[in-house]
Amino acid sequence: MDYGLLWFLLPLAAWSGWFAARRGFASQTGNHARRLSPDYLRGLDYLLNEQPDKAIDVFIRLIDVDSDTVETHLALGALYRRRGEVNRAIRIHQNLIKISRLNSQQKALATLELGLDYQRAGLLDRAENLFQELVQVPSYRGLAYRQLLDIYQQEQDWEKAIRTAWDLSKQSGDNLKPIIAHYYCEQAEAFQRKGNIEQTRRFLETALNIDPNCVRASLTTGYLMLSQNEDFLEIIDVFQRVEKQNPLFIPEIIQPLETCYQHLDQLNEFTAYLQHILKDYGGIAPLLALTQRIREQKDEQQAALFIIQQLQNTPSLKGLAHFIDLTLNQTKETEQYPLSLVKEIIVKLLKTYPFYRCKECGFSGKTLHWQCPSCKQWNTILPLQN
């Protein structure tokens, strides 16, 4: 039996028994007044026989809904929703809203609970209508905006999400510009999938105007320009913006920057840039790229010496695997087996490691999400240094 539900039912049973006695026998006196109604006894029987659902139905029928009991009904409806019995929660909250004796705050609270029921049931249109009503109630306005925002994100209705986010920002004083920029990026990517490059650019520019630190807008713009074979110097400028926007995302720009410098036949400039970011920010991605440049410019021995010196300060499995690769090529064939075995173990370990992790809830994976699939927060998933 659900013991959390049992602890809710015990006071409910006592309360409903008192109400049943007051309602059914208020006009009687003597021993007859102490008799309990058959419905109440039936409810107790259900409770003792571990049939809580039937007990709830009986007890709730015995309690008149008025200003004294509305909180009990609200709590019961919320309990049903938490247990996944959304239809029952909806029925309770619908009945509450129909009662004219409720004051405005009680009715608003019942409306909120019903909206949450609809949202849980996937009836987003109905939930949206109720939350739109609550926007007119000052004490519930902020909460209503947040629920509407959640609905529009689920529906991927980015136009409504943008308007609602601006309204919520004005109402709460919160800075939602970084999130609004993501909504514009979502629209940009939708147009990009349709092949509408002009609209894609327009929404990406808007995103950057709203939030100049929007890494997503810079990365998307850079890859868009790269796919169109545009001016590679301009593309380099776009990707290098990421360094100032959020240096934690530097690993995302190493490969496209190398492509641009290769097209321009300016790999020495790429080497200089790698040296700069490795010195200022560190990280395994620029280290591996710079090691590869040393290998190409000099030799494997120099590259191996460079990376092992760096790994002493910043240990990394990826870096160690790369060092073993460089060392294997300089080792006699008869002595390669131990190193090959170590590398094989490292590679197996790396396959189990995530590339990204949410700083809020800990969700991890190998794909970059701008909105965490677990906690639904924006800008919380960051690249990992392995």
C-alpha positions in Angstrom: 0.0 0.0 0.0 1.1 3.5 -0.7 1.9 4.8 2.9 2.2 8.4 1.7 -1.4 8.0 0.6 -2.4 6.3 3.9 -1.1 9.3 5.9 -3.2 11.6 3.8 -6.3 9.3 4.1 -6.3 9.1 7.9 -7.0 12.8 8.6 -9.3 12.8 5.6 -11.3 9.9 7.0 -11.5 11.7 10.4 -12.6 14.9 8.8 -15.1 13.4 6.5 -16.6 11.4 9.4 -17.0 14.7 11.4 -18.6 16.4 8.4 -20.9 13.4 7.8 -22.0 13.4 11.4 -22.6 17.2 11.3 -24.5 17.1 8.1 -26.5 14.0 8.6 -27.3 14.2 12.3 -27.2 17.9 13.1 -30.9 17.9 14.0 -30.7 14.7 16.1 -29.9 14.3 19.8 -29.0 11.5 22.1 -27.4 8.2 21.1 -28.8 8.5 17.6 -26.5 11.5 17.0 -23.4 9.4 17.6 -24.2 6.9 14.8 -22.0 7.2 11.8 -23.4 7.0 8.3 -23.1 3.8 6.3 -21.0 5.6 3.6 -18.4 6.6 6.2 -18.3 3.0 7.6 -17.9 1.7 4.0 -15.0 4.1 3.5 -13.3 2.9 6.6 -13.7 -0.6 5.4 -12.1 0.2 2.1 -9.2 1.9 4.0 -8.6 -1.1 6.3 -8.7 -3.5 3.4 -6.0 -1.5 1.6 -8.3 -0.1 -1.1 -7.4 3.6 -0.9 -8.8 4.6 -4.2 -12.3 3.5 -3.2 -11.9 5.0 0.2 -10.9 8.4 -1.3 -14.0 8.4 -3.5 -16.3 7.7 -0.5 -14.7 10.2 1.9 -14.6 13.1 -0.7 -18.3 12.6 -1.3 -19.0 13.1 2.4 -17.3 16.5 2.5 -19.2 19.5 1.3 -17.1 21.8 -0.7 -17.0 25.2 1.0 -14.4 27.7 2.1 -13.4 25.4 5.0 -12.7 22.3 2.9 -11.5 23.7 -0.4 -7.8 23.1 0.6 -8.6 19.5 1.3 -10.0 19.1 -2.2 -7.0 20.9 -3.7 -4.6 18.7 -1.8 -6.4 15.6 -2.9 -6.4 16.7 -6.5 -2.7 17.4 -6.4 -2.1 14.0 -4.8 -4.0 12.3 -7.7 -1.9 14.2 -10.2 1.4 13.2 -8.5 0.3 9.6 -8.6 -0.5 9.9 -12.3 -4.3 9.7 -11.9 -4.8 12.8 -13.9 -8.4 12.2 -14.8 -9.5 12.1 -11.1 -7.4 15.3 -10.4 -9.2 17.0 -13.3 -12.6 16.0 -12.1 -11.9 17.4 -8.6 -10.5 20.7 -9.8 -13.3 21.2 -12.4 -15.9 20.7 -9.7 -14.1 23.3 -7.5 -14.1 25.9 -10.2 -17.8 25.5 -10.7 -18.6 26.4 -7.1 -19.7 30.0 -6.8 -19.0 30.2 -3.0 -15.2 30.2 -3.6 -13.4 33.6 -3.2 -11.2 34.9 -6.0 -8.0 33.5 -4.6 -9.4 30.1 -4.1 -10.8 30.0 -7.6 -7.5 31.2 -9.1 -5.7 28.4 -7.2 -8.2 25.8 -8.4 -7.7 27.2 -12.0 -3.9 26.8 -11.6 -4.2 23.3 -10.4 -6.6 22.4 -13.2 -4.1 23.9 -15.7 -1.3 21.8 -14.3 -3.6 18.7 -14.6 -4.3 19.5 -18.3 -0.6 20.0 -18.8 0.3 16.7 -17.2 -2.3 15.0 -19.4 -0.9 16.5 -22.5 -4.0 18.7 -23.1 -1.8 21.7 -23.8 -4.5 23.8 -25.5 -6.8 23.6 -22.5 -3.9 24.3 -20.1 -2.8 27.3 -22.2 -6.3 28.8 -22.0 -6.4 28.5 -18.2 -2.9 30.0 -17.8 -3.9 32.9 -20.1 -6.7 33.6 -17.6 -4.3 33.5 -14.7 -2.1 36.1 -16.4 -4.8 38.6 -15.4 -4.5 37.7 -11.7 -1.5 39.7 -10.3 -0.5 37.1 -7.7 -0.4 34.3 -10.2 0.9 36.2 -13.2 4.5 35.2 -13.0 3.7 31.5 -12.4 1.2 31.5 -15.3 3.8 33.0 -17.7 6.3 30.3 -16.7 3.8 27.5 -17.4 2.9 29.1 -20.7 6.6 29.3 -21.6 6.9 25.6 -20.8 3.9 24.8 -23.1 5.2 26.9 -26.0 8.6 25.2 -25.7 7.0 21.8 -25.8 5.0 22.9 -28.9 8.0 24.6 -30.4 5.9 27.7 -30.9 8.9 30.0 -30.7 6.9 33.2 -31.7 4.6 32.8 -28.6 7.6 31.8 -26.5 9.4 35.0 -27.4 6.5 37.2 -26.6 5.8 35.4 -23.3 9.5 35.5 -22.3 9.5 39.3 -22.8 6.3 39.6 -20.7 7.8 37.4 -18.0 11.0 39.4 -18.0 9.1 42.7 -17.5 6.9 41.1 -14.8 9.7 39.4 -12.8 12.7 41.5 -13.6 14.7 38.4 -14.6 17.2 38.7 -17.5 15.7 36.2 -20.0 17.7 37.6 -23.0 20.0 34.5 -23.2 16.9 32.3 -23.4 15.1 34.5 -25.9 18.3 34.4 -28.1 17.9 30.6 -28.2 14.3 30.9 -29.3 15.6 33.0 -32.3 18.2 30.3 -32.9 15.5 27.7 -33.0 13.7 29.7 -35.6 16.9 30.2 -37.6 17.6 26.5 -37.6 14.1 25.7 -38.7 14.5 28.0 -41.7 17.9 26.5 -42.4 16.4 23.1 -42.7 14.0 24.5 -45.3 16.8 26.0 -47.2 15.8 29.6 -46.5 19.3 31.1 -45.9 18.2 34.7 -45.8 15.7 34.1 -43.0 18.3 32.0 -41.2 20.8 34.8 -41.2 18.2 37.3 -40.1 17.2 35.3 -37.0 20.8 34.5 -36.1 21.6 38.2 -36.3 18.6 39.0 -34.1 19.8 36.4 -31.6 23.2 38.0 -31.4 21.7 41.5 -31.0 19.7 40.3 -28.1 22.5 38.3 -26.5 26.0 39.2 -27.8 27.3 36.2 -25.8 25.2 33.7 -27.6 27.7 30.9 -28.5 25.0 29.0 -30.4 24.4 31.9 -32.8 28.1 32.2 -33.5 28.6 28.5 -34.1 25.5 28.2 -36.3 26.5 31.3 -38.3 30.0 30.1 -38.8 28.9 26.6 -40.0 26.3 28.3 -42.3 29.0 30.5 -43.8 31.3 27.5 -44.2 28.7 25.5 -46.0 28.3 28.4 -48.4 32.0 28.7 -49.0 32.0 32.3 -48.0 35.0 34.5 -47.1 37.2 32.3 -44.9 38.7 35.3 -43.0 35.2 36.4 -42.1 34.3 32.9 -41.0 37.4 32.8 -38.8 36.3 36.0 -37.1 32.9 34.5 -36.5 34.3 31.3 -34.9 36.9 33.2 -32.9 34.1 35.2 -31.2 33.3 32.1 -29.2 36.6 32.5 -27.3 35.2 35.8 -25.8 31.6 34.6 -25.5 32.4 31.5 -23.5 35.9 29.9 -23.6 34.5 26.6 -22.3 33.2 26.1 -25.9 36.6 26.5 -27.5 36.7 22.8 -28.3 33.8 23.3 -30.7 35.7 25.8 -32.9 39.1 24.0 -33.3 38.1 21.8 -36.3 36.2 24.4 -38.3 39.0 26.9 -37.7 41.6 24.4 -39.0 39.4 24.0 -42.1 39.4 27.7 -42.7 43.1 28.2 -42.2 43.8 25.2 -44.6 41.7 26.8 -47.3 43.7 30.0 -46.8 47.0 28.1 -46.7 47.7 29.8 -43.4 48.3 26.9 -41.0 51.1 28.9 -39.3 48.5 31.4 -38.2 46.4 28.5 -37.0 49.4 27.2 -35.0 49.9 30.7 -33.4 46.2 30.8 -32.5 46.4 27.4 -30.8 49.4 28.5 -28.8 47.4 31.5 -27.7 44.3 29.7 -26.5 46.4 26.9 -24.9 48.3 29.5 -22.9 45.3 31.5 -21.9 42.7 28.8 -21.4 44.3 25.4 -21.5 42.2 22.4 -22.5 42.8 19.1 -24.2 41.3 20.1 -27.6 43.8 22.9 -28.4 46.6 20.7 -26.9 45.8 17.8 -29.3 45.5 20.1 -32.3 48.8 21.9 -31.4 50.5 18.5 -30.9 49.4 17.5 -34.4 50.7 20.8 -35.8 54.1 20.1 -34.2 54.1 16.6 -35.6 53.5 17.9 -39.1 55.9 20.8 -38.8 58.7 18.9 -37.0 58.5 15.3 -36.2 56.8 12.7 -33.9 59.5 12.8 -31.3 59.1 16.6 -30.8 55.3 16.2 -30.7 55.6 13.4 -28.1 57.9 15.4 -25.9 55.6 18.4 -26.1 52.4 16.6 -25.2 53.9 14.6 -22.3 55.2 17.8 -20.8 51.8 19.3 -21.0 50.1 16.2 -19.6 52.1 16.5 -16.4 50.2 19.6 -15.6 46.9 18.7 -17.1 46.4 14.9 -17.2 44.0 13.6 -19.8 43.1 10.2 -21.1 42.7 11.6 -24.7 46.1 13.2 -24.4 47.7 10.0 -23.0 46.2 7.9 -25.9 47.7 10.5 -28.4 51.1 10.3 -26.7 51.0 6.5 -26.9 50.2 6.8 -30.7 53.3 9.0 -31.2 55.5 6.7 -29.1 54.4 3.5 -30.8 55.7 4.8 -34.1 59.1 5.3 -32.5 59.1 1.9 -30.7 60.5 -1.4 -32.0 57.8 -3.7 -33.2 58.8 -6.3 -30.6 58.3 -3.8 -27.8 55.0 -2.3 -29.0 52.6 -4.8 -27.4 52.4 -3.3 -23.9 51.8 0.2 -25.2 49.2 -1.1 -27.6 47.4 -2.8 -24.8 47.4 0.3 -22.6 46.1 2.3 -25.5 43.3 -0.2 -26.2 42.2 0.1 -22.5 42.2 3.9 -22.7 40.1 3.8 -25.9 37.6 1.5 -24.3 37.4 3.8 -21.3 36.9 6.9 -23.5 34.0 5.2 -25.3 32.1 5.2 -22.0 32.9 8.9 -21.2 30.4 11.6 -22.1 31.5 14.7 -24.1 29.0 17.0 -22.4 27.4 17.5 -19.0 24.6 19.7 -17.6 26.0 21.8 -14.7 22.5 21.9 -13.2 21.2 18.3 -13.1 24.3 16.3 -14.2 22.7 15.0 -17.4 25.5 13.8 -19.7 25.9 12.6 -23.2 27.9 12.7 -26.4 25.7 15.3 -28.2 25.6 19.0 -27.5 22.1 20.1 -26.4 21.4 23.8 -26.0 18.4 22.9 -23.7 19.1 20.1 -21.3 16.7 17.2 -22.1 16.5 16.3 -18.4 16.0 19.6 -16.4 14.9 21.7 -19.5 17.3 24.5 -18.6 19.0 26.5 -21.3 22.8 27.2 -21.5 23.6 24.6 -18.8 25.2 21.8 -20.9 29.0 22.3 -21.3 31.8 20.4 -23.1 33.9 18.2 -20.8 37.7 18.0 -20.8 38.6 14.3 -20.8 
